Amino acid sequence: MTTAPTMVLLLLTKLPEAQCPALCHGVVDGLCGREGPRLADYGATWSLEEWLQLLESLTSFFRLAVGNSSSEEEVLAVLADVSSGHREALLAVLRARQEEMCQALLDRTNNISSTTLQDFDWQLKLALSSDKIQSLQTPLLSLSLDVRENGVLRPVVMEMSRDELNSLVSSLEAANKVVLQLK
């Protein structure tokens, strides 16, 4: 197994050992196209930058370990600087979910550029300004999309004014015409 970013994996030691398996399973869920762990659940432990580095590092670790069919000895060598409790949690998750990760990586390889809309939700809001509450009544659309891109589920949230919404609808209609012409 090639070296994973072990310096970043050391960020994992900020998390109590008892919570490590839940985080690792969440990362594997994200790798397998389901909802991954959220910063909101771990914001008190890591800053945004640390969180993003840790997620990338854990994802890379699991991808490398599964993709290279690494032996347990190779994995332990990469995790030599990580505390024993965290190391055991990483190994336990790797052992338990190896087949699932392998299948997800295989599916992703076979379906490289697939993006599909999984779900959507919308809300209409009224924006109020503190100094012009009476005169400013701008409707805003809050659109939440769950997009599956290359096998990974990713939430996308947009807030749009009426003009921005009209522009989006026009763009989608134009894209639909192009797709219909290609068929």
Short mmCIF file of the C-alpha atoms (twelve columns), coordinates in Angstrom:
data_MODEL
# 
_entry.id   MODEL 
# 
loop_
_atom_site.group_PDB 
_atom_site.id 
_atom_site.type_symbol 
_atom_site.label_atom_id 
_atom_site.label_alt_id 
_atom_site.label_comp_id 
_atom_site.label_asym_id 
_atom_site.label_seq_id 
_atom_site.Cartn_x 
_atom_site.Cartn_y 
_atom_site.Cartn_z 
_atom_site.pdbx_PDB_model_num 
ATOM 1   C CA . MET A 1   0.000   0.000  0.000   1 
ATOM 2   C CA . THR A 2   1.400   3.383  -0.910  1 
ATOM 3   C CA . THR A 3   1.676   5.938  1.843   1 
ATOM 4   C CA . ALA A 4   -1.548  7.661  2.806   1 
ATOM 5   C CA . PRO A 5   -1.476  11.178 4.213   1 
ATOM 6   C CA . THR A 6   -0.736  9.922  7.733   1 
ATOM 7   C CA . MET A 7   -0.056  13.423 9.055   1 
ATOM 8   C CA . VAL A 8   -3.658  14.290 8.297   1 
ATOM 9   C CA . LEU A 9   -4.855  10.989 9.750   1 
ATOM 10  C CA . LEU A 10  -3.302  12.166 13.005  1 
ATOM 11  C CA . LEU A 11  -6.211  14.641 13.148  1 
ATOM 12  C CA . LEU A 12  -8.310  11.581 13.894  1 
ATOM 13  C CA . THR A 13  -6.747  11.407 17.355  1 
ATOM 14  C CA . LYS A 14  -8.715  14.539 18.325  1 
ATOM 15  C CA . LEU A 15  -11.817 12.346 18.287  1 
ATOM 16  C CA . PRO A 16  -12.502 10.077 21.268  1 
ATOM 17  C CA . GLU A 17  -11.772 6.455  20.341  1 
ATOM 18  C CA . ALA A 18  -15.376 5.420  21.061  1 
ATOM 19  C CA . GLN A 19  -16.651 7.786  18.326  1 
ATOM 20  C CA . CYS A 20  -14.094 6.747  15.710  1 
ATOM 21  C CA . PRO A 21  -16.007 3.742  14.286  1 
ATOM 22  C CA . ALA A 22  -19.105 5.863  13.615  1 
ATOM 23  C CA . LEU A 23  -17.034 8.450  11.739  1 
ATOM 24  C CA . CYS A 24  -15.212 5.773  9.726   1 
ATOM 25  C CA . HIS A 25  -18.489 4.045  8.794   1 
ATOM 26  C CA . GLY A 26  -19.835 7.453  7.739   1 
ATOM 27  C CA . VAL A 27  -16.823 8.000  5.482   1 
ATOM 28  C CA . VAL A 28  -17.343 4.568  3.931   1 
ATOM 29  C CA . ASP A 29  -21.034 5.382  3.440   1 
ATOM 30  C CA . GLY A 30  -19.976 8.497  1.521   1 
ATOM 31  C CA . LEU A 31  -17.511 6.454  -0.504  1 
ATOM 32  C CA . CYS A 32  -20.301 4.021  -1.356  1 
ATOM 33  C CA . GLY A 33  -22.633 6.758  -2.575  1 
ATOM 34  C CA . ARG A 34  -24.736 7.276  0.510   1 
ATOM 35  C CA . GLU A 35  -24.780 10.250 2.848   1 
ATOM 36  C CA . GLY A 36  -21.409 10.682 4.510   1 
ATOM 37  C CA . PRO A 37  -20.573 12.269 7.857   1 
ATOM 38  C CA . ARG A 38  -21.432 15.931 8.381   1 
ATOM 39  C CA . LEU A 39  -19.285 18.672 9.859   1 
ATOM 40  C CA . ALA A 40  -22.272 19.718 11.970  1 
ATOM 41  C CA . ASP A 41  -21.828 16.527 13.990  1 
ATOM 42  C CA . TYR A 42  -18.084 17.056 14.482  1 
ATOM 43  C CA . GLY A 43  -17.703 20.858 14.309  1 
ATOM 44  C CA . ALA A 44  -16.607 21.092 17.927  1 
ATOM 45  C CA . THR A 45  -13.701 18.723 17.227  1 
ATOM 46  C CA . TRP A 46  -12.255 20.064 13.961  1 
ATOM 47  C CA . SER A 47  -12.182 23.301 12.020  1 
ATOM 48  C CA . LEU A 48  -13.611 23.308 8.499   1 
ATOM 49  C CA . GLU A 49  -10.143 23.031 6.960   1 
ATOM 50  C CA . GLU A 50  -9.153  20.166 9.270   1 
ATOM 51  C CA . TRP A 51  -12.484 18.433 8.594   1 
ATOM 52  C CA . LEU A 52  -12.027 18.588 4.825   1 
ATOM 53  C CA . GLN A 53  -8.439  17.344 5.109   1 
ATOM 54  C CA . LEU A 54  -9.491  14.514 7.395   1 
ATOM 55  C CA . LEU A 55  -12.353 13.421 5.119   1 
ATOM 56  C CA . GLU A 56  -10.065 13.441 2.079   1 
ATOM 57  C CA . SER A 57  -7.416  11.540 3.995   1 
ATOM 58  C CA . LEU A 58  -9.814  8.880  5.313   1 
ATOM 59  C CA . THR A 59  -11.424 8.466  1.896   1 
ATOM 60  C CA . SER A 60  -7.991  8.101  0.280   1 
ATOM 61  C CA . PHE A 61  -6.947  5.620  2.950   1 
ATOM 62  C CA . PHE A 62  -9.980  3.388  2.366   1 
ATOM 63  C CA . ARG A 63  -9.694  3.682  -1.436  1 
ATOM 64  C CA . LEU A 64  -6.013  2.762  -1.398  1 
ATOM 65  C CA . ALA A 65  -6.442  -0.101 1.041   1 
ATOM 66  C CA . VAL A 66  -9.304  -1.631 -0.938  1 
ATOM 67  C CA . GLY A 67  -8.084  -0.695 -4.418  1 
ATOM 68  C CA . ASN A 68  -4.628  -2.153 -3.839  1 
ATOM 69  C CA . SER A 69  -5.961  -5.193 -1.930  1 
ATOM 70  C CA . SER A 70  -3.537  -4.276 0.850   1 
ATOM 71  C CA . SER A 71  -2.689  -6.825 3.491   1 
ATOM 72  C CA . GLU A 72  -3.328  -6.065 7.138   1 
ATOM 73  C CA . GLU A 73  0.426   -5.673 7.692   1 
ATOM 74  C CA . GLU A 74  0.625   -3.028 4.949   1 
ATOM 75  C CA . VAL A 75  -2.313  -1.156 6.444   1 
ATOM 76  C CA . LEU A 76  -0.769  -1.297 9.924   1 
ATOM 77  C CA . ALA A 77  2.508   0.061  8.543   1 
ATOM 78  C CA . VAL A 78  0.681   3.089  7.099   1 
ATOM 79  C CA . LEU A 79  -1.151  3.610  10.400  1 
ATOM 80  C CA . ALA A 80  1.938   3.238  12.595  1 
ATOM 81  C CA . ASP A 81  1.707   6.824  13.919  1 
ATOM 82  C CA . VAL A 82  -2.015  6.616  14.723  1 
ATOM 83  C CA . SER A 83  -3.057  5.634  18.264  1 
ATOM 84  C CA . SER A 84  -3.924  1.972  18.779  1 
ATOM 85  C CA . GLY A 85  -7.640  2.568  19.455  1 
ATOM 86  C CA . HIS A 86  -8.079  4.639  16.313  1 
ATOM 87  C CA . ARG A 87  -5.962  2.170  14.318  1 
ATOM 88  C CA . GLU A 88  -8.168  -0.717 15.461  1 
ATOM 89  C CA . ALA A 89  -11.319 1.215  14.540  1 
ATOM 90  C CA . LEU A 90  -9.966  1.894  11.032  1 
ATOM 91  C CA . LEU A 91  -9.022  -1.770 10.603  1 
ATOM 92  C CA . ALA A 92  -12.376 -3.015 11.912  1 
ATOM 93  C CA . VAL A 93  -14.295 -0.801 9.477   1 
ATOM 94  C CA . LEU A 94  -11.965 -1.809 6.638   1 
ATOM 95  C CA . ARG A 95  -12.506 -5.506 7.374   1 
ATOM 96  C CA . ALA A 96  -16.279 -5.164 7.807   1 
ATOM 97  C CA . ARG A 97  -16.959 -3.056 4.718   1 
ATOM 98  C CA . GLN A 98  -14.202 -4.132 2.317   1 
ATOM 99  C CA . GLU A 99  -16.527 -5.967 -0.090  1 
ATOM 100 C CA . GLU A 100 -18.981 -3.081 -0.157  1 
ATOM 101 C CA . MET A 101 -16.219 -0.544 -0.865  1 
ATOM 102 C CA . CYS A 102 -14.740 -2.775 -3.547  1 
ATOM 103 C CA . GLN A 103 -18.126 -3.018 -5.272  1 
ATOM 104 C CA . ALA A 104 -18.664 0.775  -5.015  1 
ATOM 105 C CA . LEU A 105 -15.226 1.465  -6.491  1 
ATOM 106 C CA . LEU A 106 -15.888 -1.042 -9.272  1 
ATOM 107 C CA . ASP A 107 -19.283 0.523  -10.015 1 
ATOM 108 C CA . ARG A 108 -17.704 3.979  -10.073 1 
ATOM 109 C CA . THR A 109 -15.016 2.779  -12.492 1 
ATOM 110 C CA . ASN A 110 -17.624 1.252  -14.808 1 
ATOM 111 C CA . ASN A 111 -19.819 4.337  -14.689 1 
ATOM 112 C CA . ILE A 112 -17.297 7.198  -14.684 1 
ATOM 113 C CA . SER A 113 -19.388 10.182 -15.677 1 
ATOM 114 C CA . SER A 114 -22.882 9.533  -14.453 1 
ATOM 115 C CA . THR A 115 -24.752 12.357 -12.761 1 
ATOM 116 C CA . THR A 116 -28.351 11.863 -11.749 1 
ATOM 117 C CA . LEU A 117 -30.792 13.877 -9.703  1 
ATOM 118 C CA . GLN A 118 -31.891 11.740 -6.789  1 
ATOM 119 C CA . ASP A 119 -34.315 14.023 -4.955  1 
ATOM 120 C CA . PHE A 120 -35.322 17.650 -4.694  1 
ATOM 121 C CA . ASP A 121 -37.123 19.934 -2.301  1 
ATOM 122 C CA . TRP A 122 -38.114 23.575 -2.639  1 
ATOM 123 C CA . GLN A 123 -39.309 26.349 -0.363  1 
ATOM 124 C CA . LEU A 124 -40.454 29.866 -1.090  1 
ATOM 125 C CA . LYS A 125 -39.096 32.478 1.317   1 
ATOM 126 C CA . LEU A 126 -39.675 36.172 1.688   1 
ATOM 127 C CA . ALA A 127 -36.499 38.218 2.201   1 
ATOM 128 C CA . LEU A 128 -36.898 41.088 4.634   1 
ATOM 129 C CA . SER A 129 -34.467 43.912 5.127   1 
ATOM 130 C CA . SER A 130 -34.066 45.381 8.608   1 
ATOM 131 C CA . ASP A 131 -34.337 49.003 7.441   1 
ATOM 132 C CA . LYS A 132 -36.943 48.473 4.728   1 
ATOM 133 C CA . ILE A 133 -39.198 45.803 6.145   1 
ATOM 134 C CA . GLN A 134 -42.328 47.480 4.788   1 
ATOM 135 C CA . SER A 135 -41.121 48.109 1.228   1 
ATOM 136 C CA . LEU A 136 -38.818 45.170 0.461   1 
ATOM 137 C CA . GLN A 137 -40.649 41.955 -0.274  1 
ATOM 138 C CA . THR A 138 -38.416 39.896 -2.516  1 
ATOM 139 C CA . PRO A 139 -39.501 36.263 -2.939  1 
ATOM 140 C CA . LEU A 140 -36.625 33.791 -2.959  1 
ATOM 141 C CA . LEU A 141 -36.698 30.154 -3.970  1 
ATOM 142 C CA . SER A 142 -34.600 27.789 -1.920  1 
ATOM 143 C CA . LEU A 143 -33.931 24.695 -4.015  1 
ATOM 144 C CA . SER A 144 -32.275 21.641 -2.454  1 
ATOM 145 C CA . LEU A 145 -31.065 18.945 -4.820  1 
ATOM 146 C CA . ASP A 146 -29.568 15.557 -4.033  1 
ATOM 147 C CA . VAL A 147 -27.259 14.853 -6.953  1 
ATOM 148 C CA . ARG A 148 -25.547 11.517 -7.515  1 
ATOM 149 C CA . GLU A 149 -22.299 12.231 -9.327  1 
ATOM 150 C CA . ASN A 150 -19.940 9.370  -10.160 1 
ATOM 151 C CA . GLY A 151 -21.725 7.202  -7.611  1 
ATOM 152 C CA . VAL A 152 -21.423 9.733  -4.766  1 
ATOM 153 C CA . LEU A 153 -24.520 11.433 -3.360  1 
ATOM 154 C CA . ARG A 154 -23.911 15.167 -2.986  1 
ATOM 155 C CA . PRO A 155 -26.376 17.782 -1.675  1 
ATOM 156 C CA . VAL A 156 -26.654 21.020 -3.668  1 
ATOM 157 C CA . VAL A 157 -28.556 23.986 -2.204  1 
ATOM 158 C CA . MET A 158 -29.377 27.074 -4.252  1 
ATOM 159 C CA . GLU A 159 -31.239 30.221 -3.293  1 
ATOM 160 C CA . MET A 160 -32.577 32.205 -6.245  1 
ATOM 161 C CA . SER A 161 -34.532 35.344 -6.965  1 
ATOM 162 C CA . ARG A 162 -37.313 35.330 -9.549  1 
ATOM 163 C CA . ASP A 163 -34.927 36.481 -12.311 1 
ATOM 164 C CA . GLU A 164 -32.362 33.813 -11.422 1 
ATOM 165 C CA . LEU A 165 -35.113 31.179 -11.370 1 
ATOM 166 C CA . ASN A 166 -36.344 32.260 -14.820 1 
ATOM 167 C CA . SER A 167 -32.779 32.053 -16.125 1 
ATOM 168 C CA . LEU A 168 -32.368 28.549 -14.661 1 
ATOM 169 C CA . VAL A 169 -35.655 27.372 -16.174 1 
ATOM 170 C CA . SER A 170 -34.630 28.781 -19.582 1 
ATOM 171 C CA . SER A 171 -31.268 27.023 -19.372 1 
ATOM 172 C CA . LEU A 172 -32.902 23.717 -18.412 1 
ATOM 173 C CA . GLU A 173 -35.423 24.017 -21.259 1 
ATOM 174 C CA . ALA A 174 -32.583 24.679 -23.731 1 
ATOM 175 C CA . ALA A 175 -30.649 21.696 -22.380 1 
ATOM 176 C CA . ASN A 176 -33.756 19.525 -22.693 1 
ATOM 177 C CA . LYS A 177 -34.150 20.535 -26.356 1 
ATOM 178 C CA . VAL A 178 -30.552 19.564 -27.051 1 
ATOM 179 C CA . VAL A 179 -31.019 16.202 -25.339 1 
ATOM 180 C CA . LEU A 180 -34.203 15.540 -27.334 1 
ATOM 181 C CA . GLN A 181 -32.363 16.362 -30.580 1 
ATOM 182 C CA . LEU A 182 -29.607 13.887 -29.704 1 
ATOM 183 C CA . LYS A 183 -32.095 11.028 -29.301 1 
# 
